[in-house]
Amino acid sequence: MTTETLEQREDAPSVDGATVDVQESNIRQFVTFIAGDEVFAVDMAPVQEIIRVPEVVRVPLAPHTLEGLANLRGKVLPIISLRRIFGFGDQEYDDSTRAVVIDLGQPLGFVVDRVASVVGVEPSKIDDVDSIRGTVDTELLSGLLKDVGGHEMIMVLDFAKLIAAEFADIASLSRSTAGEHLVGNRTDEEEAEKLSDELQLVSFAVAGQEYAISIEDVQEIVQVPEHIVHVPHSESHVLGVMTLRNRLLPLVSLRRMFGLPTQDADEHSRIVVVALGNASVGVVMDSVNEVLRVPKVYVDNMPGLFARDGDLSDITEICRLDEGKRLVSIISVGNMFRHSAIKEALSTVDNLREEAIGQDVVEGQDDDRIEDDEQMVVFRLDKEEFGVPIDSVQEIVRVPEELTHVPRAPAFVEGVINLRGAVLPVIDQRLRLGLATTERNDRQRIMVFLFDGVRTGFIVDSVTEVLKIPKAAIEVAPSLSGEQTRLIGRVANLEKQKRLIQLIDPSQLIESQDLKSLAQLAP
């Protein structure tokens, strides 16, 4: 052993949160660990820390060796299985399983069966790999440790080579292009003119009846929180207030506003946040159904016989869908804000704000952050959440009982449907992202996008909400494969809610060479 003065590194890594005592000398430091039946080591220099394996979000189109993405103190961390890299069989995690976080430009967590120790090794005990080159694939090794830690021989992994071999696309990808702002596809003048003759509506259900609000009046759609602050002496239709990103949001029940029987919120219930000027109110609905694009020729004014003055003058129009079999009542947000329930709810919040200490700070923060949000339509595939910019979504419709299969259609097309007289090619989003298919169910929806003038629908498991995501919570997604990085270039890391939402670039959903095939299906 050397007798030189030893100095501790300031950036010493940690094991399960405890700082490792790493010292500088001609002795090199290694972390040794077990994967399968083999003992490996890694040079301490790129080891950031060693942690228990966190919960992960699976990433479509990523290599098989990727377990998923995790949240590590506000940062997105890819978690990779060393067992899969080396062809060992999977095994369940236990108390010994750890993730070794390696930082070679981008932190990556490598799952190992067990971390053995942190050892100091004299140069004389470090050998090159030539001695075993004839019997073992040494491409991913940088050396051998002999007679260290009770082991006759330990293989030193070269993680730089391992990452390059497993994620070969990473080096060629431009992270700057992956992080560019996602924009909508509506640039066609003819399409813009057509949009002026249509209404875009968010439809929802209350007591089995379908209603809708103009999408322009909807700020976002969120889940009903577990805790609502009930305000004493308020009217029955005022449920209370909740906190939504540093502001107080009054909540009202549409059931109670319309004099319908009350019902407890469940997993399908949603809050539609509507706005008029600087005021916002959360309206609780039984469920949110879909986003509709309805030609104005199918929209009629409420018959004068039924249009009433006062509290129920909110419904001003009715749209006729499915050849008149489906009637959707359109609620005027302008009229809604004159409803006594809304006035009461806004007054309640004003009173609470006046009583609150530091109200100007909270409100000021909220005003400053409005322009720092991106509005996303969030949908699910299996257990994972994905998002697309709301401007890119043409509409969201139910999946019909049957899709029409077209002979000689491209293999990626599930079928076509008739959408208001036009043929709409439909693609299964699960297949597009390399996920296992599932049986059709009533929760599934078709999200409609426009690609170079061609409308195309993608089937998703469910559409959950329209969400405003602070730009500060959006970061460039880890580069794991070429296709994944092009399609899912960003991820929203909502740490407080323990959510990772993968943000899809809609322009990458269809390959350019496939657009011609789609255009032939939907002339």
N, C-alpha and C positions, 0 to 999 in steps of 0.2 A: 504493500500500500504506500501511496505517496505521502510525504510529510509536508507538502505545500500547504499554505494557508488556504482554507476553503471558504468561499463566500456564497451565501444563498442567493438564488435567482429571485429578482423582484416579481417576475411574472410566473412564479411557480404554479403548476397545474394543481387540480384538486381531485380527490377520489371521494365520491359521494359527499361533496361539499367540504371536506377537510383538506387543507393545504398540504401538499406533499413536500417534504424537506428535500429539495434538490440542490446539490452543491456542485460548484465548478472546479474542475481539475482536469488532469489527463485521463481520469476515469470517466467513461461514458455511461450515461444513465439510460436504462431501458425499462419499459413496462412489459412484463410477461403475462400471458393469458392462455386459456384453453379454448379451443374450438374443435368440436368433434373429439377425436382421439389424439389430436396433435397439440403440441406446445409451441407457441409462437412468441415473438417479441417484436416491439416497435421502439425505435429511437424516441426518447422522451421529447425531443425538440418540437415536433408538430403536435404533441398530445396537449389538448387544451384542458380537458377534464375527463373524469370517468363518472358516469351517472347510472342510476337505475333506468331501465328502459321505460320511456314515457308512453302515454297513449298516442297513437298515430292516426293520421288521416290518409287513406289510400289514394294513390295518384294513378289515373289511367294513362296508358301509353308509356309508362315508365318501365325500366328493366325489371325482370322477375326478381332480381336480388334486392330491390328496394322494398322495405317494409311499409314505408309511408313517410309522411311529414309530421313533425312534432313541434310543439311550442316550448322553446327553452328560454325562459326569462324575456319574453317579448320578441324573440327572433325565431324564424322558421329554420328547423334543423331536419335535413333528410336523415332517415334511419335505414341502415343497410345491413343485411344479414351476411355475415362471413360464412356461415354454414352453407348458404345457397351458392356463394361465390366458389367455394371449394367442392361443391357437389355432395356435401353431407346432408343427411336427412333432417327435416325440420323437427324440432322438439319444443315442447311448451316451456315458456319462461318460468323460472323459479326464483328463489331468494338470492341465488348466486349470479343470475344473469345480469350483465352490465352492457352499457353502450360506451365505447371508447371514442371520445370526440376528437377527431383529427382535423387540424386546420392547415390546409395547403393552398390557401387562396380563398376557399369556401369551406366553412365548418361542415363536417359530415360525421354522423354517429355510426360506428360499426358495432353490431351486436356480437358479443362473445359469450361463451358458456360461463366463464368464470375468470376473473382477474386474479393471477397468482401473486405477483409481488412487483415492487419497484426495486430494481437491482442496479448496483454500480459494477461495471465490468472493466477490468484492466485490458489495455490493447492486446496484450499477449494471448488473451482468451477469445479474441474475435478473429475469425477466419473467413476467407472468401468461400464462395460456393463451388469452386472448381472440383473439390474432392467428392461431391455428390452429383455433379452435373450429369453423369452417365445414367444414374438410376432415378433421379427425381427431377421433375420440371422446375427449373430454377428461375424462370422468367420473372416471377413476382418476389424473388428473394434478393436481399442486398448483402447477406452474410450469415454466418453461423456463430452461435455462442457455445463454447465448450466448457463442460463442468461448472455450470452456473446454476445456483438456486436448487441444487440437488438433482439437476437433469444433466445427462451426459451430453446432449446436444439440443439446442433450441434454434429454430429457424427464425431469422429476422425478416419480417415482411417489409417490402418496399411499397409503401402506400401510394406514392406518386405513380409508380407503374401500375399498381392495382386499379387505381381510379381511372387512369388513362385507358386501361384495357377494358374495364367494365362499363365506363361511361365515355366511350370514344368520341361521341358527338360534342362533348362539352367544350373542348378546346376550340372547335371551329365555329361555335355559336357566338353571336354578338349579344352580350347582355343588355346593351343599350337599346337594341331594337326590341328585345323582349319586354322592356319596361316602358315602351312608348304608350301614350294615352290611347285607349280604345275609343273608336269613334263609330258612329252609326253608318249605315250603307245607303241612306236615302239621299242620293244626289241627282237622281233622274228627274228631269223637269216634268215629264209626263206623269211620273209617280206622285210628284208633289202636287200637281194639279188634281190628280185623282183623290189624294188625301183630303183636299179641301171640300170634297163632296161626301166625306165620310165622317162618322163620329168614332172616336176611340174611347171605349168605356171600360171601367173595371166593374165586373159583375159580382154580386154576392148574394147570399141567401139569408133570409130572416123568416123563421116560422114557416119554412117550406115555400115561401114566395121569393121570386127573384127580382132584385133591384140592381141598379147600376148608377155610377157616378162618372162624370167625365174624367179621363185620366189626367187632364191638366190640373184638376183640383185636388188630386191625390198626392200628398207629399211622400208618404211611404205607408207600408203595411207591416205591422209588427205583431208578434205573439202577445197574448194577454199575460201580464206578469203575475208572479205568485202573490205579490203583495200590492194591494191598492189602498191608498190612504183614504178612508171614508170621512167625509166632511159632515159634522153634525148640523141638523136643521136644514139640510139641502133637500130639494125636491127628489122624489123617488127615482126619476129617470137619470139623475146625476149619480153615477156610480162612485165617483171620487176623483182623485188625482194620482198620477204616476210621474216618475222622473224619467225623462227621455233625453239623454245627453245634456245634462246640466240645465234642463229647463223643466218647469212644471207643466204637465199636459193634462187638461181636464178630460174626463171620460164620461161619455153618455151612452145609454143603451137605446139602440134603435127600436128594439122590441117595446120598451116602455114608452118611447116617444110616440109609437103607433098604437099604444093601448093594447098590446098583445101580451099573452101570458109570459111570465118571467121564466128564465132557464139559466142554470149555472153554466159558466164557461167550461169548455172541454178542450181536447187537443186540436179540434178543428176550428175553434173560435179564433177570430183575428180582430185586431184593431186597425181600422182604416183612418189614417191621420189626414184630415182635410184642412185646407187653408183658405183664408180670405183676407188678403192684406197681411198684416202682421200677426193676426190671430190664428191659432191652430187648435183643433179639437180632435180627440180620439173617439171615433164612433165604433162601438163594439157590435160585430156581426156574428151570426152563427157560423159562417164559413165564407171564404172568398173563393169564387169559382174560376174565373178566367178573365182574360183581356179580350174584348170584342172590338172588331172593326165593322161598323154597321153603315151601309150606304144610307144617306139621308132620305132616300125615297121610301125606306122601310120604317121611318120614324114619323109618328103622328102626334099632334098636340093632344093633351088630355081633353076628352069631350067636356064641353062646358057644363053639362049636367052633373059631372062628377068633380069638376074642379071646385074646390072649396076654399073659402077665405080662412085665415087664421092658421092654426098650427099644422093642419094637414094640407097646406097648399104647396108643400115641398115637391110633390110629384107633378111635373109639368108636361112630360112627354112619355110615350110608350113606343117601344120598338118591336116590330113583328119579325120573328125569326122562324126558321124551319117552316116556311110557307104558312105562317100565321098560327102554327101550333104552339109556339113558345112566345110568350109575351113578357117583356122585361120593362119594368117601370123605371124611368130615369128620374133621379132625384136632383133637384136644383140646389147646389151648394149655397148659392146666394139666398134662396128662400130658407134653406135650413138654418142659416145664421140668424134669421129673424125669429126662429122658433124659441119659445119660452125656455125650453130645456137647454138650448145652447147658450142663451143669454145668462141663465142661472149658472151654468158651468164656467163660463168666462168670468163672471162676477166673482165666483168662488176663488178662482185662481188669482184674480187681481187682489182680493182681500188677503190671501195667503202671502202674496209677494210683498204687500205693504208691511206685513208683520215680520217677514223674514229679514234677517240681518245680512247685509252685503248683497241685496238684490241686484244692484247695478253691476256688480262684478259678474254674477251669474248670467244676467241677460246680455251683458257686453260680450262675454265669451261665446254665447250662443250665436249672437249676430255675426261675430267675426268668423265663425266656423261654417256658416251656411254655404259659402262659396267653396269651402274646402272639403265638401262631401261629393261623392259620386253615387248616383242612384242606380242600383242594380236590381234586376229580377233574379231572385234566388230560387233554385230548383234542386231537387234531390235525385241522385242515382244510387240505388242501394242505400248505404248509410252515410254517404258523403254529400257535401253541399257544394254547389257550383253557382256561379253568377255570371250574368251578361249585362252590359249596359242597357238600360231601359229604352234608350233611343234606337237600339238595334232590333228590338222585338216589334214585329208588325202586329201580331195579335197572339192570343193563346186560346185554343179551342179544345173541346172534349175529343177523345179518341172514339170514332164510331165503332159500332159492333163489329163491322167487317171492313177490311181494306180491300180495294180492288187490285189484284195482282195483274200486271201488264206483261204480256209475252215479250221476251228479248229486252226487258228493262235491265238497267245495270244491277249488278249483284247487291250493291249497297242500298238499293231502294226497296223498302219494305212493301210498298204499294202506293196507290194514289187514292185521293178522296175528292169528292165534289164539294168545293167550298164556294157557295153562292154562285154557282154556274161556271166556276173555273176549276181546272184540274190542278190539284196540289200534290206534287210528289212528297212522299213521307219516308223519312229515314229513322231507324231506331238509334237513338243517341247512345244506348248501351253498346251496340255493335260498333258505332263510330269510335268509341273510346276503348274498345277492346275488352268490354265487360261481359259477363255472362248474361244471357237473355232471361226474361221472366215472363210469366203469363200476364195477359192483359187484365186490368182491373179498373174500377171506376175512379181511382185516384190519379191515374195517368192523364197527361195532357199533351197536346201538340203545340210546340212553340214555333211560330212562323217567322222566318227571316227572309230578307230579300237579297239575292246575290246577282248582281249585274242584270237586274230587271226580271230575274226568275225567282218566284216565291217557292220556298221549300220549307217543309215542316219537319221537326225533330220530336220524336216521342221521348218524354221524360217521365220518371216515376211519379213526380208530383211537383207542382209549383207552390212554394211555401209562403213567399212574401216579396214585397218590394221594399228594399232596404237602402237607406242612405248610409254610406260607409265613409268615414273620415279618410281623406287622402293620406293622413299620417299613419293610418293602419294598413295601408297597401304597400307591399314591397315586391321587388322582382322575385319571381319564383325560382327556386334552385334549378339549374340546368341539368336535366337528367337524361334526356334524349332529344334528338333534333325535332321530331314531331311534337313531343310534349311541350318543348319550349316555345315552338311557334303557336301552338293552340292554347296552352295555359301558361302565359308569360308572367302572370302576376298572381299574388295570393293575398287575401285580406286576413290579417292576423288580429282577430278580436279577442284579445287576451282575457279581458274581464269576463266575457261570456263563454270563454273556453271554446271558441269556434275558429276553425280555419276554413275559409271559403275560397275555393280555387276559381279564379276569374278567367273566363274563356274569351278569346278573341274571335268574334263571330265570323270575321272574314276568312278565318282559317278552317272553318267547319267543312268546306267543300273545296276539293282540289280543283284548280283551274281547268284541267283536262276533263273533269267530270261535269262541268257546267253545261257543256254542249249537249251531253246526254240528257240532263235534266230539262234543258230548253226544249228538246224534242218531245218530252213527255208533257210539258206544260206550255204549249205555244201561246 
